[in-house]
């Protein structure tokens, strides 16, 4: 048997699950309704998929640290979120696993 907690949760006290909403990350394999495993203890690095709050609004995007800080979608229909000095960005964790249902019945 496979225990998904043992497989997907390296830091139980720092891990939470969140349901994805929307299609801004579909080209990175994250679909609407997927279950995301998020680890707050992992350091967000350039290229990490993160759960972030931008001016109080939550989003899941790819973190870009250079040349400028930005949150990048994985869908050409969406624009990157570029940061200005007056905006606040808070990272709530790094997405470590994506779980999605294969069939819809």
Gaussian input, Z-matrix of N, CA and C with variables (Angstrom, degrees):
# hf/3-21g

backbone

0 1
 N
 C     1     B1
 C     2     B2     1     A1
 N     3     B3     2     A2     1     D1
 C     4     B4     3     A3     2     D2
 C     5     B5     4     A4     3     D3
 N     6     B6     5     A5     4     D4
 C     7     B7     6     A6     5     D5
 C     8     B8     7     A7     6     D6
 N     9     B9     8     A8     7     D7
 C    10    B10     9     A9     8     D8
 C    11    B11    10    A10     9     D9
 N    12    B12    11    A11    10    D10
 C    13    B13    12    A12    11    D11
 C    14    B14    13    A13    12    D12
 N    15    B15    14    A14    13    D13
 C    16    B16    15    A15    14    D14
 C    17    B17    16    A16    15    D15
 N    18    B18    17    A17    16    D16
 C    19    B19    18    A18    17    D17
 C    20    B20    19    A19    18    D18
 N    21    B21    20    A20    19    D19
 C    22    B22    21    A21    20    D20
 C    23    B23    22    A22    21    D21
 N    24    B24    23    A23    22    D22
 C    25    B25    24    A24    23    D23
 C    26    B26    25    A25    24    D24
 N    27    B27    26    A26    25    D25
 C    28    B28    27    A27    26    D26
 C    29    B29    28    A28    27    D27
 N    30    B30    29    A29    28    D28
 C    31    B31    30    A30    29    D29
 C    32    B32    31    A31    30    D30
 N    33    B33    32    A32    31    D31
 C    34    B34    33    A33    32    D32
 C    35    B35    34    A34    33    D33
 N    36    B36    35    A35    34    D34
 C    37    B37    36    A36    35    D35
 C    38    B38    37    A37    36    D36
 N    39    B39    38    A38    37    D37
 C    40    B40    39    A39    38    D38
 C    41    B41    40    A40    39    D39
 N    42    B42    41    A41    40    D40
 C    43    B43    42    A42    41    D41
 C    44    B44    43    A43    42    D42
 N    45    B45    44    A44    43    D43
 C    46    B46    45    A45    44    D44
 C    47    B47    46    A46    45    D45
 N    48    B48    47    A47    46    D46
 C    49    B49    48    A48    47    D47
 C    50    B50    49    A49    48    D48
 N    51    B51    50    A50    49    D49
 C    52    B52    51    A51    50    D50
 C    53    B53    52    A52    51    D51
 N    54    B54    53    A53    52    D52
 C    55    B55    54    A54    53    D53
 C    56    B56    55    A55    54    D54
 N    57    B57    56    A56    55    D55
 C    58    B58    57    A57    56    D56
 C    59    B59    58    A58    57    D57
 N    60    B60    59    A59    58    D58
 C    61    B61    60    A60    59    D59
 C    62    B62    61    A61    60    D60
 N    63    B63    62    A62    61    D61
 C    64    B64    63    A63    62    D62
 C    65    B65    64    A64    63    D63
 N    66    B66    65    A65    64    D64
 C    67    B67    66    A66    65    D65
 C    68    B68    67    A67    66    D66
 N    69    B69    68    A68    67    D67
 C    70    B70    69    A69    68    D68
 C    71    B71    70    A70    69    D69
 N    72    B72    71    A71    70    D70
 C    73    B73    72    A72    71    D71
 C    74    B74    73    A73    72    D72
 N    75    B75    74    A74    73    D73
 C    76    B76    75    A75    74    D74
 C    77    B77    76    A76    75    D75
 N    78    B78    77    A77    76    D76
 C    79    B79    78    A78    77    D77
 C    80    B80    79    A79    78    D78
 N    81    B81    80    A80    79    D79
 C    82    B82    81    A81    80    D80
 C    83    B83    82    A82    81    D81
 N    84    B84    83    A83    82    D82
 C    85    B85    84    A84    83    D83
 C    86    B86    85    A85    84    D84
 N    87    B87    86    A86    85    D85
 C    88    B88    87    A87    86    D86
 C    89    B89    88    A88    87    D87
 N    90    B90    89    A89    88    D88
 C    91    B91    90    A90    89    D89
 C    92    B92    91    A91    90    D90
 N    93    B93    92    A92    91    D91
 C    94    B94    93    A93    92    D92
 C    95    B95    94    A94    93    D93
 N    96    B96    95    A95    94    D94
 C    97    B97    96    A96    95    D95
 C    98    B98    97    A97    96    D96
 N    99    B99    98    A98    97    D97
 C   100   B100    99    A99    98    D98
 C   101   B101   100   A100    99    D99
 N   102   B102   101   A101   100   D100
 C   103   B103   102   A102   101   D101
 C   104   B104   103   A103   102   D102
 N   105   B105   104   A104   103   D103
 C   106   B106   105   A105   104   D104
 C   107   B107   106   A106   105   D105
 N   108   B108   107   A107   106   D106
 C   109   B109   108   A108   107   D107
 C   110   B110   109   A109   108   D108
 N   111   B111   110   A110   109   D109
 C   112   B112   111   A111   110   D110
 C   113   B113   112   A112   111   D111
 N   114   B114   113   A113   112   D112
 C   115   B115   114   A114   113   D113
 C   116   B116   115   A115   114   D114
 N   117   B117   116   A116   115   D115
 C   118   B118   117   A117   116   D116
 C   119   B119   118   A118   117   D117
 N   120   B120   119   A119   118   D118
 C   121   B121   120   A120   119   D119
 C   122   B122   121   A121   120   D120
 N   123   B123   122   A122   121   D121
 C   124   B124   123   A123   122   D122
 C   125   B125   124   A124   123   D123
 N   126   B126   125   A125   124   D124
 C   127   B127   126   A126   125   D125
 C   128   B128   127   A127   126   D126
 N   129   B129   128   A128   127   D127
 C   130   B130   129   A129   128   D128
 C   131   B131   130   A130   129   D129
 N   132   B132   131   A131   130   D130
 C   133   B133   132   A132   131   D131
 C   134   B134   133   A133   132   D132
 N   135   B135   134   A134   133   D133
 C   136   B136   135   A135   134   D134
 C   137   B137   136   A136   135   D135
 N   138   B138   137   A137   136   D136
 C   139   B139   138   A138   137   D137
 C   140   B140   139   A139   138   D138
 N   141   B141   140   A140   139   D139
 C   142   B142   141   A141   140   D140
 C   143   B143   142   A142   141   D141
 N   144   B144   143   A143   142   D142
 C   145   B145   144   A144   143   D143
 C   146   B146   145   A145   144   D144
 N   147   B147   146   A146   145   D145
 C   148   B148   147   A147   146   D146
 C   149   B149   148   A148   147   D147
 N   150   B150   149   A149   148   D148
 C   151   B151   150   A150   149   D149
 C   152   B152   151   A151   150   D150
 N   153   B153   152   A152   151   D151
 C   154   B154   153   A153   152   D152
 C   155   B155   154   A154   153   D153
 N   156   B156   155   A155   154   D154
 C   157   B157   156   A156   155   D155
 C   158   B158   157   A157   156   D156
 N   159   B159   158   A158   157   D157
 C   160   B160   159   A159   158   D158
 C   161   B161   160   A160   159   D159
 N   162   B162   161   A161   160   D160
 C   163   B163   162   A162   161   D161
 C   164   B164   163   A163   162   D162
 N   165   B165   164   A164   163   D163
 C   166   B166   165   A165   164   D164
 C   167   B167   166   A166   165   D165
 N   168   B168   167   A167   166   D166
 C   169   B169   168   A168   167   D167
 C   170   B170   169   A169   168   D168
 N   171   B171   170   A170   169   D169
 C   172   B172   171   A171   170   D170
 C   173   B173   172   A172   171   D171
 N   174   B174   173   A173   172   D172
 C   175   B175   174   A174   173   D173
 C   176   B176   175   A175   174   D174
 N   177   B177   176   A176   175   D175
 C   178   B178   177   A177   176   D176
 C   179   B179   178   A178   177   D177
 N   180   B180   179   A179   178   D178
 C   181   B181   180   A180   179   D179
 C   182   B182   181   A181   180   D180
 N   183   B183   182   A182   181   D181
 C   184   B184   183   A183   182   D182
 C   185   B185   184   A184   183   D183
 N   186   B186   185   A185   184   D184
 C   187   B187   186   A186   185   D185
 C   188   B188   187   A187   186   D186
 N   189   B189   188   A188   187   D187
 C   190   B190   189   A189   188   D188
 C   191   B191   190   A190   189   D189
 N   192   B192   191   A191   190   D190
 C   193   B193   192   A192   191   D191
 C   194   B194   193   A193   192   D192
 N   195   B195   194   A194   193   D193
 C   196   B196   195   A195   194   D194
 C   197   B197   196   A196   195   D195
 N   198   B198   197   A197   196   D196
 C   199   B199   198   A198   197   D197
 C   200   B200   199   A199   198   D198
 N   201   B201   200   A200   199   D199
 C   202   B202   201   A201   200   D200
 C   203   B203   202   A202   201   D201
 N   204   B204   203   A203   202   D202
 C   205   B205   204   A204   203   D203
 C   206   B206   205   A205   204   D204
 N   207   B207   206   A206   205   D205
 C   208   B208   207   A207   206   D206
 C   209   B209   208   A208   207   D207
 N   210   B210   209   A209   208   D208
 C   211   B211   210   A210   209   D209
 C   212   B212   211   A211   210   D210
 N   213   B213   212   A212   211   D211
 C   214   B214   213   A213   212   D212
 C   215   B215   214   A214   213   D213
 N   216   B216   215   A215   214   D214
 C   217   B217   216   A216   215   D215
 C   218   B218   217   A217   216   D216
 N   219   B219   218   A218   217   D217
 C   220   B220   219   A219   218   D218
 C   221   B221   220   A220   219   D219
 N   222   B222   221   A221   220   D220
 C   223   B223   222   A222   221   D221
 C   224   B224   223   A223   222   D222
 N   225   B225   224   A224   223   D223
 C   226   B226   225   A225   224   D224
 C   227   B227   226   A226   225   D225
 N   228   B228   227   A227   226   D226
 C   229   B229   228   A228   227   D227
 C   230   B230   229   A229   228   D228
 N   231   B231   230   A230   229   D229
 C   232   B232   231   A231   230   D230
 C   233   B233   232   A232   231   D231
 N   234   B234   233   A233   232   D232
 C   235   B235   234   A234   233   D233
 C   236   B236   235   A235   234   D234
 N   237   B237   236   A236   235   D235
 C   238   B238   237   A237   236   D236
 C   239   B239   238   A238   237   D237
 N   240   B240   239   A239   238   D238
 C   241   B241   240   A240   239   D239
 C   242   B242   241   A241   240   D240
 N   243   B243   242   A242   241   D241
 C   244   B244   243   A243   242   D242
 C   245   B245   244   A244   243   D243
 N   246   B246   245   A245   244   D244
 C   247   B247   246   A246   245   D245
 C   248   B248   247   A247   246   D246
 N   249   B249   248   A248   247   D247
 C   250   B250   249   A249   248   D248
 C   251   B251   250   A250   249   D249
 N   252   B252   251   A251   250   D250
 C   253   B253   252   A252   251   D251
 C   254   B254   253   A253   252   D252
 N   255   B255   254   A254   253   D253
 C   256   B256   255   A255   254   D254
 C   257   B257   256   A256   255   D255
 N   258   B258   257   A257   256   D256
 C   259   B259   258   A258   257   D257
 C   260   B260   259   A259   258   D258
 N   261   B261   260   A260   259   D259
 C   262   B262   261   A261   260   D260
 C   263   B263   262   A262   261   D261
 N   264   B264   263   A263   262   D262
 C   265   B265   264   A264   263   D263
 C   266   B266   265   A265   264   D264
 N   267   B267   266   A266   265   D265
 C   268   B268   267   A267   266   D266
 C   269   B269   268   A268   267   D267
 N   270   B270   269   A269   268   D268
 C   271   B271   270   A270   269   D269
 C   272   B272   271   A271   270   D270
 N   273   B273   272   A272   271   D271
 C   274   B274   273   A273   272   D272
 C   275   B275   274   A274   273   D273
 N   276   B276   275   A275   274   D274
 C   277   B277   276   A276   275   D275
 C   278   B278   277   A277   276   D276
 N   279   B279   278   A278   277   D277
 C   280   B280   279   A279   278   D278
 C   281   B281   280   A280   279   D279
 N   282   B282   281   A281   280   D280
 C   283   B283   282   A282   281   D281
 C   284   B284   283   A283   282   D282
 N   285   B285   284   A284   283   D283
 C   286   B286   285   A285   284   D284
 C   287   B287   286   A286   285   D285
 N   288   B288   287   A287   286   D286
 C   289   B289   288   A288   287   D287
 C   290   B290   289   A289   288   D288
 N   291   B291   290   A290   289   D289
 C   292   B292   291   A291   290   D290
 C   293   B293   292   A292   291   D291
 N   294   B294   293   A293   292   D292
 C   295   B295   294   A294   293   D293
 C   296   B296   295   A295   294   D294
 N   297   B297   296   A296   295   D295
 C   298   B298   297   A297   296   D296
 C   299   B299   298   A298   297   D297
 N   300   B300   299   A299   298   D298
 C   301   B301   300   A300   299   D299
 C   302   B302   301   A301   300   D300
 N   303   B303   302   A302   301   D301
 C   304   B304   303   A303   302   D302
 C   305   B305   304   A304   303   D303
 N   306   B306   305   A305   304   D304
 C   307   B307   306   A306   305   D305
 C   308   B308   307   A307   306   D306
 N   309   B309   308   A308   307   D307
 C   310   B310   309   A309   308   D308
 C   311   B311   310   A310   309   D309
 N   312   B312   311   A311   310   D310
 C   313   B313   312   A312   311   D311
 C   314   B314   313   A313   312   D312

   B1=1.4533
   B2=1.5231
   B3=1.3108
   B4=1.4595
   B5=1.5205
   B6=1.3221
   B7=1.4524
   B8=1.5273
   B9=1.3355
   B10=1.4593
   B11=1.5255
   B12=1.3226
   B13=1.4613
   B14=1.5196
   B15=1.3385
   B16=1.4652
   B17=1.5209
   B18=1.3191
   B19=1.4586
   B20=1.5348
   B21=1.3124
   B22=1.4694
   B23=1.5304
   B24=1.3277
   B25=1.4586
   B26=1.5284
   B27=1.3312
   B28=1.4648
   B29=1.5260
   B30=1.3209
   B31=1.4673
   B32=1.5271
   B33=1.3540
   B34=1.4708
   B35=1.5274
   B36=1.3152
   B37=1.4674
   B38=1.5325
   B39=1.3313
   B40=1.4650
   B41=1.5220
   B42=1.3219
   B43=1.4637
   B44=1.5244
   B45=1.3199
   B46=1.4579
   B47=1.5186
   B48=1.3133
   B49=1.4558
   B50=1.5242
   B51=1.3165
   B52=1.4609
   B53=1.5309
   B54=1.3142
   B55=1.4566
   B56=1.5292
   B57=1.3269
   B58=1.4685
   B59=1.5231
   B60=1.3169
   B61=1.4643
   B62=1.5233
   B63=1.3142
   B64=1.4529
   B65=1.5199
   B66=1.3290
   B67=1.4715
   B68=1.5272
   B69=1.3272
   B70=1.4645
   B71=1.5244
   B72=1.3446
   B73=1.4633
   B74=1.5294
   B75=1.3289
   B76=1.4677
   B77=1.5296
   B78=1.3116
   B79=1.4606
   B80=1.5343
   B81=1.3210
   B82=1.4678
   B83=1.5352
   B84=1.3375
   B85=1.4576
   B86=1.5115
   B87=1.3319
   B88=1.4624
   B89=1.5234
   B90=1.3294
   B91=1.4673
   B92=1.5256
   B93=1.3130
   B94=1.4542
   B95=1.5271
   B96=1.3138
   B97=1.4574
   B98=1.5201
   B99=1.3227
   B100=1.4722
   B101=1.5227
   B102=1.3304
   B103=1.4562
   B104=1.5202
   B105=1.3305
   B106=1.4567
   B107=1.5174
   B108=1.3378
   B109=1.4568
   B110=1.5239
   B111=1.3322
   B112=1.4615
   B113=1.5277
   B114=1.3282
   B115=1.4668
   B116=1.5258
   B117=1.3296
   B118=1.4742
   B119=1.5218
   B120=1.3449
   B121=1.4611
   B122=1.5283
   B123=1.3221
   B124=1.4731
   B125=1.5184
   B126=1.3120
   B127=1.4672
   B128=1.5301
   B129=1.3041
   B130=1.4649
   B131=1.5227
   B132=1.3141
   B133=1.4598
   B134=1.5298
   B135=1.3161
   B136=1.4652
   B137=1.5340
   B138=1.3184
   B139=1.4582
   B140=1.5170
   B141=1.3433
   B142=1.4664
   B143=1.5246
   B144=1.3284
   B145=1.4598
   B146=1.5194
   B147=1.3245
   B148=1.4609
   B149=1.5271
   B150=1.3326
   B151=1.4546
   B152=1.5224
   B153=1.3181
   B154=1.4645
   B155=1.5221
   B156=1.3121
   B157=1.4628
   B158=1.5247
   B159=1.3171
   B160=1.4600
   B161=1.5177
   B162=1.3282
   B163=1.4641
   B164=1.5307
   B165=1.3365
   B166=1.4580
   B167=1.5185
   B168=1.3276
   B169=1.4653
   B170=1.5294
   B171=1.3421
   B172=1.4602
   B173=1.5237
   B174=1.3384
   B175=1.4576
   B176=1.5210
   B177=1.3264
   B178=1.4658
   B179=1.5197
   B180=1.3276
   B181=1.4600
   B182=1.5262
   B183=1.3306
   B184=1.4648
   B185=1.5275
   B186=1.3328
   B187=1.4549
   B188=1.5238
   B189=1.3176
   B190=1.4646
   B191=1.5253
   B192=1.3204
   B193=1.4651
   B194=1.5200
   B195=1.3378
   B196=1.4616
   B197=1.5231
   B198=1.2979
   B199=1.4596
   B200=1.5298
   B201=1.3326
   B202=1.4642
   B203=1.5175
   B204=1.3204
   B205=1.4619
   B206=1.5180
   B207=1.3423
   B208=1.4601
   B209=1.5225
   B210=1.3104
   B211=1.4553
   B212=1.5217
   B213=1.3236
   B214=1.4544
   B215=1.5231
   B216=1.3228
   B217=1.4543
   B218=1.5280
   B219=1.3109
   B220=1.4653
   B221=1.5209
   B222=1.3146
   B223=1.4579
   B224=1.5296
   B225=1.3237
   B226=1.4708
   B227=1.5324
   B228=1.3259
   B229=1.4611
   B230=1.5338
   B231=1.3258
   B232=1.4684
   B233=1.5184
   B234=1.3245
   B235=1.4609
   B236=1.5322
   B237=1.3271
   B238=1.4667
   B239=1.5290
   B240=1.3244
   B241=1.4591
   B242=1.5223
   B243=1.3258
   B244=1.4589
   B245=1.5204
   B246=1.3215
   B247=1.4566
   B248=1.5055
   B249=1.3201
   B250=1.4498
   B251=1.5336
   B252=1.3019
   B253=1.4658
   B254=1.5284
   B255=1.3239
   B256=1.4642
   B257=1.5292
   B258=1.3131
   B259=1.4607
   B260=1.5213
   B261=1.3283
   B262=1.4622
   B263=1.5212
   B264=1.3268
   B265=1.4594
   B266=1.5109
   B267=1.3279
   B268=1.4585
   B269=1.5294
   B270=1.3210
   B271=1.4605
   B272=1.5223
   B273=1.3321
   B274=1.4600
   B275=1.5228
   B276=1.3203
   B277=1.4512
   B278=1.5100
   B279=1.3391
   B280=1.4551
   B281=1.5280
   B282=1.3169
   B283=1.4656
   B284=1.5228
   B285=1.3377
   B286=1.4610
   B287=1.5234
   B288=1.3282
   B289=1.4606
   B290=1.5214
   B291=1.3253
   B292=1.4539
   B293=1.5218
   B294=1.3130
   B295=1.4704
   B296=1.5275
   B297=1.3305
   B298=1.4655
   B299=1.5210
   B300=1.3103
   B301=1.4548
   B302=1.5265
   B303=1.3038
   B304=1.4754
   B305=1.5238
   B306=1.3252
   B307=1.4699
   B308=1.5300
   B309=1.3039
   B310=1.4584
   B311=1.5348
   B312=1.3295
   B313=1.4785
   B314=1.4925
   A1=109.60
   A2=114.67
   A3=121.33
   A4=108.19
   A5=116.14
   A6=122.10
   A7=107.54
   A8=116.97
   A9=120.47
   A10=112.74
   A11=118.01
   A12=119.47
   A13=110.60
   A14=117.70
   A15=120.55
   A16=111.00
   A17=117.13
   A18=121.64
   A19=112.95
   A20=116.80
   A21=121.07
   A22=115.36
   A23=117.97
   A24=120.13
   A25=109.71
   A26=115.86
   A27=121.03
   A28=111.65
   A29=117.03
   A30=122.37
   A31=108.52
   A32=117.45
   A33=120.25
   A34=115.00
   A35=118.32
   A36=120.47
   A37=112.11
   A38=116.71
   A39=120.61
   A40=112.91
   A41=117.23
   A42=120.71
   A43=110.65
   A44=115.37
   A45=120.69
   A46=108.87
   A47=115.49
   A48=123.17
   A49=108.45
   A50=115.27
   A51=120.14
   A52=108.00
   A53=116.36
   A54=122.03
   A55=108.99
   A56=116.66
   A57=121.25
   A58=109.92
   A59=115.35
   A60=121.33
   A61=107.86
   A62=115.88
   A63=120.35
   A64=112.61
   A65=115.32
   A66=120.35
   A67=113.28
   A68=117.97
   A69=119.75
   A70=113.80
   A71=118.07
   A72=120.69
   A73=112.60
   A74=118.04
   A75=121.22
   A76=113.38
   A77=118.30
   A78=120.00
   A79=112.33
   A80=116.04
   A81=121.47
   A82=109.76
   A83=117.00
   A84=121.76
   A85=115.35
   A86=118.02
   A87=121.74
   A88=107.92
   A89=115.05
   A90=120.76
   A91=110.87
   A92=115.65
   A93=122.35
   A94=109.36
   A95=117.22
   A96=121.84
   A97=115.21
   A98=118.26
   A99=120.61
   A100=110.53
   A101=114.47
   A102=121.25
   A103=107.70
   A104=116.53
   A105=121.64
   A106=109.47
   A107=116.05
   A108=122.06
   A109=105.60
   A110=116.19
   A111=121.73
   A112=109.30
   A113=115.75
   A114=122.07
   A115=108.99
   A116=116.17
   A117=121.32
   A118=112.54
   A119=117.50
   A120=119.63
   A121=113.15
   A122=117.23
   A123=120.02
   A124=110.36
   A125=114.95
   A126=120.74
   A127=109.18
   A128=116.19
   A129=121.09
   A130=108.44
   A131=116.33
   A132=122.57
   A133=109.37
   A134=115.10
   A135=120.53
   A136=108.39
   A137=117.06
   A138=122.05
   A139=114.94
   A140=118.15
   A141=121.27
   A142=109.96
   A143=116.28
   A144=120.48
   A145=105.65
   A146=116.16
   A147=121.20
   A148=111.85
   A149=114.21
   A150=121.47
   A151=104.74
   A152=116.14
   A153=120.66
   A154=110.19
   A155=113.89
   A156=120.45
   A157=107.46
   A158=115.00
   A159=122.15
   A160=106.68
   A161=115.31
   A162=120.76
   A163=110.93
   A164=116.53
   A165=122.27
   A166=115.78
   A167=118.56
   A168=122.52
   A169=109.40
   A170=117.05
   A171=120.77
   A172=111.58
   A173=115.24
   A174=121.78
   A175=109.38
   A176=115.95
   A177=123.07
   A178=106.41
   A179=116.36
   A180=121.27
   A181=109.69
   A182=115.37
   A183=122.59
   A184=107.41
   A185=116.42
   A186=121.20
   A187=110.73
   A188=115.91
   A189=122.45
   A190=106.91
   A191=116.13
   A192=120.16
   A193=113.12
   A194=116.76
   A195=120.26
   A196=109.47
   A197=120.52
   A198=127.37
   A199=112.49
   A200=117.34
   A201=122.39
   A202=108.17
   A203=116.34
   A204=120.31
   A205=108.72
   A206=114.62
   A207=120.97
   A208=109.18
   A209=115.78
   A210=122.79
   A211=106.46
   A212=115.88
   A213=121.19
   A214=111.85
   A215=116.90
   A216=119.98
   A217=109.74
   A218=115.98
   A219=121.54
   A220=107.74
   A221=114.60
   A222=123.06
   A223=105.66
   A224=115.92
   A225=121.04
   A226=113.02
   A227=118.22
   A228=121.42
   A229=113.12
   A230=116.88
   A231=121.51
   A232=109.96
   A233=115.11
   A234=122.33
   A235=110.05
   A236=117.44
   A237=120.07
   A238=110.01
   A239=115.05
   A240=120.96
   A241=106.24
   A242=116.11
   A243=122.24
   A244=108.71
   A245=116.94
   A246=119.71
   A247=112.88
   A248=113.43
   A249=123.34
   A250=106.96
   A251=117.27
   A252=122.05
   A253=112.77
   A254=117.48
   A255=119.95
   A256=113.22
   A257=118.52
   A258=121.03
   A259=110.78
   A260=114.62
   A261=118.88
   A262=109.54
   A263=115.45
   A264=122.84
   A265=107.24
   A266=115.95
   A267=120.55
   A268=108.06
   A269=115.96
   A270=121.84
   A271=107.97
   A272=116.68
   A273=122.16
   A274=112.78
   A275=117.73
   A276=120.51
   A277=112.12
   A278=114.04
   A279=122.73
   A280=108.39
   A281=116.69
   A282=121.34
   A283=107.83
   A284=116.12
   A285=120.90
   A286=112.93
   A287=117.27
   A288=121.82
   A289=109.47
   A290=115.64
   A291=123.21
   A292=107.11
   A293=116.54
   A294=121.39
   A295=106.98
   A296=115.19
   A297=116.92
   A298=110.86
   A299=113.18
   A300=122.06
   A301=108.48
   A302=116.41
   A303=120.42
   A304=111.75
   A305=116.81
   A306=119.32
   A307=109.24
   A308=115.57
   A309=120.60
   A310=114.34
   A311=119.29
   A312=118.89
   A313=112.99
   D1=156.17
   D2=178.94
   D3=-115.33
   D4=126.27
   D5=175.93
   D6=-99.88
   D7=110.61
   D8=-177.75
   D9=-63.47
   D10=-28.18
   D11=175.86
   D12=-64.87
   D13=-42.09
   D14=178.29
   D15=-68.45
   D16=-36.80
   D17=-177.83
   D18=-75.75
   D19=-41.19
   D20=-168.84
   D21=-103.99
   D22=-14.58
   D23=-172.87
   D24=-117.15
   D25=98.70
   D26=179.53
   D27=-81.55
   D28=-31.88
   D29=-177.00
   D30=-128.99
   D31=84.08
   D32=-173.80
   D33=-53.94
   D34=-40.22
   D35=-177.55
   D36=-69.72
   D37=-18.38
   D38=-176.64
   D39=-113.41
   D40=9.95
   D41=-174.91
   D42=-111.11
   D43=139.65
   D44=173.99
   D45=-140.63
   D46=165.53
   D47=179.52
   D48=-112.88
   D49=142.23
   D50=178.17
   D51=-141.23
   D52=146.40
   D53=179.49
   D54=-92.43
   D55=127.72
   D56=177.87
   D57=-73.68
   D58=145.17
   D59=176.34
   D60=-133.89
   D61=130.53
   D62=178.10
   D63=101.34
   D64=-178.28
   D65=-173.71
   D66=-124.74
   D67=19.05
   D68=-176.39
   D69=-72.03
   D70=-10.80
   D71=-177.99
   D72=-121.17
   D73=18.77
   D74=-174.66
   D75=-61.50
   D76=-33.79
   D77=-179.07
   D78=-75.78
   D79=-5.13
   D80=175.09
   D81=-106.82
   D82=8.16
   D83=176.51
   D84=87.77
   D85=11.86
   D86=177.86
   D87=-107.54
   D88=115.71
   D89=-177.28
   D90=-108.67
   D91=162.96
   D92=176.62
   D93=-56.37
   D94=126.93
   D95=178.83
   D96=92.62
   D97=-8.16
   D98=178.57
   D99=-63.76
   D100=153.00
   D101=175.44
   D102=-97.01
   D103=124.10
   D104=-178.92
   D105=-105.13
   D106=134.71
   D107=173.84
   D108=-97.13
   D109=121.65
   D110=-173.17
   D111=-121.22
   D112=127.81
   D113=-179.36
   D114=-109.00
   D115=113.30
   D116=179.57
   D117=-73.27
   D118=-20.01
   D119=-175.90
   D120=-83.53
   D121=-13.87
   D122=179.93
   D123=-80.30
   D124=138.54
   D125=177.77
   D126=-74.64
   D127=126.43
   D128=176.81
   D129=-72.78
   D130=125.92
   D131=-179.53
   D132=-118.89
   D133=169.05
   D134=174.93
   D135=-55.68
   D136=123.94
   D137=179.84
   D138=95.22
   D139=-7.85
   D140=177.43
   D141=-69.37
   D142=144.33
   D143=169.27
   D144=-86.73
   D145=123.99
   D146=-172.98
   D147=-126.47
   D148=155.34
   D149=165.19
   D150=-96.47
   D151=123.20
   D152=-175.14
   D153=-135.72
   D154=158.66
   D155=172.43
   D156=-116.59
   D157=126.04
   D158=177.93
   D159=-113.95
   D160=110.77
   D161=-176.82
   D162=50.46
   D163=40.68
   D164=176.55
   D165=87.83
   D166=-6.43
   D167=179.70
   D168=-98.67
   D169=126.65
   D170=-179.56
   D171=-81.21
   D172=145.17
   D173=178.50
   D174=-154.17
   D175=158.66
   D176=172.46
   D177=-117.83
   D178=120.52
   D179=-177.36
   D180=-151.22
   D181=173.40
   D182=175.53
   D183=-88.38
   D184=127.29
   D185=-178.19
   D186=-81.56
   D187=126.09
   D188=173.57
   D189=-111.27
   D190=126.41
   D191=179.58
   D192=-105.68
   D193=-24.33
   D194=179.40
   D195=-134.91
   D196=146.61
   D197=1.83
   D198=-75.50
   D199=-21.61
   D200=177.21
   D201=-131.35
   D202=156.62
   D203=177.36
   D204=-74.72
   D205=129.08
   D206=179.23
   D207=-154.81
   D208=159.77
   D209=171.27
   D210=-113.42
   D211=122.03
   D212=-172.78
   D213=-105.60
   D214=131.33
   D215=173.85
   D216=-78.74
   D217=166.19
   D218=174.85
   D219=-118.70
   D220=53.40
   D221=178.56
   D222=-161.34
   D223=122.91
   D224=-175.45
   D225=-63.22
   D226=-13.63
   D227=179.25
   D228=-79.05
   D229=-5.00
   D230=-177.55
   D231=-119.51
   D232=151.42
   D233=178.94
   D234=-96.44
   D235=149.07
   D236=173.26
   D237=-62.15
   D238=153.10
   D239=173.44
   D240=-97.69
   D241=108.91
   D242=-179.45
   D243=-95.71
   D244=145.05
   D245=-173.72
   D246=-105.30
   D247=136.80
   D248=172.95
   D249=-106.20
   D250=162.01
   D251=-176.70
   D252=-58.04
   D253=-32.15
   D254=-175.88
   D255=-82.35
   D256=-10.02
   D257=179.94
   D258=-85.35
   D259=150.32
   D260=176.72
   D261=-107.10
   D262=136.72
   D263=177.39
   D264=-126.78
   D265=124.29
   D266=176.69
   D267=-125.68
   D268=126.41
   D269=178.89
   D270=-92.34
   D271=126.15
   D272=-178.75
   D273=-102.86
   D274=2.33
   D275=175.93
   D276=146.45
   D277=168.68
   D278=-179.76
   D279=-105.64
   D280=131.60
   D281=176.91
   D282=-73.61
   D283=122.10
   D284=-177.71
   D285=-106.08
   D286=-27.05
   D287=178.15
   D288=-144.87
   D289=150.84
   D290=174.39
   D291=-124.01
   D292=126.24
   D293=179.79
   D294=-117.96
   D295=122.29
   D296=177.02
   D297=-133.38
   D298=151.78
   D299=-178.95
   D300=-78.42
   D301=130.69
   D302=-178.46
   D303=-78.37
   D304=-45.26
   D305=-179.99
   D306=-112.60
   D307=152.78
   D308=-171.39
   D309=-100.77
   D310=16.92
   D311=-179.64
   D312=-111.93

